């Protein structure tokens, strides 16, 4: 299962801080998930305060 960060992202950085595989980085307008590094653990989904991380 792959995840993506949608436009509801407020760039708070919570997901990046909690990602155990360092797959989330700050982008231009929002954070982005590197699918090559992502292990699909779902930690980012659980911690996102705006529910901006969804299944792709």
Phi and psi in degrees as a GROMACS rama.xvg file:
@    title "Ramachandran Plot"
@    xaxis  label "Phi"
@    yaxis  label "Psi"
@TYPE xy
-103.61  150.937  UNK-2
-117.337  153.664  UNK-3
-140.165  156.865  UNK-4
-102.739  123.702  UNK-5
-94.0552  177.673  UNK-6
-64.4837  -9.48448  UNK-7
-71.5672  -8.16139  UNK-8
-60.6925  131.398  UNK-9
-106.537  12.8176  UNK-10
56.6633  41.5703  UNK-11
-78.2235  -24.0845  UNK-12
87.3892  -1.51926  UNK-13
-58.0154  -43.8334  UNK-14
-63.2413  -43.3743  UNK-15
-64.4742  -38.7364  UNK-16
-65.4257  -33.1064  UNK-17
-92.014  -12.9942  UNK-18
-67.9824  116.298  UNK-19
-72.1927  -16.6428  UNK-20
-107.103  8.16405  UNK-21
54.7243  40.0835  UNK-22
-92.0709  -5.42354  UNK-23
-113.118  126.467  UNK-24
-129.675  154.83  UNK-25
-70.4423  131.19  UNK-26
-105.86  -164.966  UNK-27
-67.3935  -51.86  UNK-28
-109.984  -19.1595  UNK-29
-159.398  170.834  UNK-30
-74.8176  160.134  UNK-31
-137.232  148.43  UNK-32
-103.208  126.622  UNK-33
-82.3476  109.894  UNK-34
-64.2084  -21.1588  UNK-35
-73.3257  -30.0117  UNK-36
-95.4891  -24.6044  UNK-37
-65.4587  132.656  UNK-38
-104.088  9.62273  UNK-39
58.5554  35.9618  UNK-40
-76.086  -26.3353  UNK-41
86.5116  2.00968  UNK-42
-58.1683  -41.3819  UNK-43
-62.4444  -38.8961  UNK-44
-62.327  -43.3396  UNK-45
-65.541  -32.7676  UNK-46
-97.3844  -11.6877  UNK-47
-67.7107  119.337  UNK-48
-73.1516  -17.0997  UNK-49
-110.712  7.21167  UNK-50
54.391  41.3786  UNK-51
-90.2673  3.36708  UNK-52
-112.179  120.479  UNK-53
-130.326  162.828  UNK-54
-67.2337  140.222  UNK-55
